[in-house]
Amino acid sequence: MAAWRFIVSEGEDGNSVDEFLELAAERQDVDTLRRLSEDGNGTATDLLIEVATELGDMIELRRLADAGNATAADQLIELASERGDLAELRRLASRGNATAAVVLQEMIAE
């Protein structure tokens, strides 16, 4: 069993899990946060979004947004807007994201 699985599944208190997640986030360990997020850990998902945003990792944010995570979608829209990435905003808008559609219209109007 991988060490992270042992800590997360066998930890006796929530503090050890939280400490492990915080350490992974501080190290910007996207892979560990992703694995834990995929195992259903909501805190890992939140930290993954935070780290991906800090790193400007649009691919990770896109993956989470496409899976239905609204926070990831909001962060992706913000990054796309900062970068002037009209293609990403169009993609999100075409998938029904109203915020992306508004931001896209505003950017086109400028």
WOGI-V801704 format. One record per pair of residues at least 24 apart in sequence whose ideal C-beta (glycine too) atoms are under 10 Angstrom apart, sorted by sequence separation. I is the first residue (numbers start at 0). GAP is how many residues later the second one is. If there is no record, write none. Layout:
# WOGI-V801704
{{I & GAP} {I & GAP}}
This chain:
# WOGI-V801704
{{7 & 24} {16 & 24} {19 & 24} {23 & 24} {26 & 24} {27 & 24} {44 & 24} {47 & 24} {48 & 24} {51 & 24} {72 & 24} {75 & 24} {76 & 24} {79 & 24} {3 & 25} {17 & 25} {20 & 25} {21 & 25} {24 & 25} {25 & 25} {29 & 25} {45 & 25} {48 & 25} {49 & 25} {52 & 25} {57 & 25} {65 & 25} {73 & 25} {76 & 25} {77 & 25} {80 & 25} {16 & 26} {20 & 26} {24 & 26} {27 & 26} {33 & 26} {44 & 26} {45 & 26} {48 & 26} {52 & 26} {55 & 26} {61 & 26} {64 & 26} {65 & 26} {72 & 26} {73 & 26} {76 & 26} {80 & 26} {83 & 26} {3 & 27} {7 & 27} {16 & 27} {20 & 27} {23 & 27} {27 & 27} {29 & 27} {32 & 27} {36 & 27} {44 & 27} {48 & 27} {51 & 27} {55 & 27} {57 & 27} {60 & 27} {64 & 27} {69 & 27} {72 & 27} {76 & 27} {79 & 27} {3 & 28} {7 & 28} {2 & 29} {3 & 29} {6 & 29} {13 & 29} {17 & 29} {24 & 29} {27 & 29} {33 & 29} {37 & 29} {61 & 29} {65 & 29} {69 & 29} {1 & 30} {4 & 30} {8 & 30} {29 & 30} {33 & 30} {36 & 30} {57 & 30} {61 & 30} {64 & 30} {3 & 31} {4 & 31} {7 & 31} {3 & 32} {36 & 32} {64 & 32} {1 & 33} {7 & 33} {4 & 34} {3 & 35} {64 & 35} {7 & 36} {3 & 40}}
